[in-house]
């Protein structure tokens, strides 16, 4: 199946997650293209789509939101999976318990055939935040580091691949 894995990343963590998902889908026989959503072609040319974005201030990055709005019709005609990469899970506590889907995911649920959304932990280095942001983050109990769970990401990509394979018409070969 021809799959687009599109992402919006500010510091590279989300890009690496997108590439990992694409690699797992490819290993399972799917034809996968990975694009930054600022440059991605229309979803029209794909049979399925996996979209992801870093989450800042509870929202996806602008390039991800712009892509969704420009591709509302084609996204409504094919299966879509979405992932958000942020620090709510890494910080834990109140932040994880009260983390909400970004507005863009709510829009996908209403306009597309969204199969699933995953909130994934990201990576954060002190240089990713301005000085004031670093102080606030430390007061909140935040830690720096790479909090991505590669096993979780691999398992989720495997589930997407299995879903794609089961939705292929009988007798159709993997592309």
C-alpha angles and dihedrals in degrees: 000000000000109000133185116210106192127180145177115210133170102188103016103262094106091044090056091049090050091050091049091052090048092050092052092048090049091050087057094055104267124133103237134185122190118207137169104242091236088067103024120128121236117293086237092090095058136072094213137012135210113193128187140172141178111252118230120174091353094303139094117252116275095253090058092048091047091051092051092051093046092049103039094123099047093042088055090058102054139042113277132192122190136197133188122203117206146125102260090101093043094050089044125179117071093356095057093041092052099037111131131198111267114255090252091062090051088053090050091052089054100041108026140048091260107184096183144342123212127196106211130188117247138196128267133189125186091248089063090071133057115245093263090048091052091053093049092045092053092047088053088055095254122163129204123234146081108303098171114132103216093185090056091047092048092048092049092048088050090053090050090050091050091049091050092049093049091051092053111107113259111273094018114130125225110264 
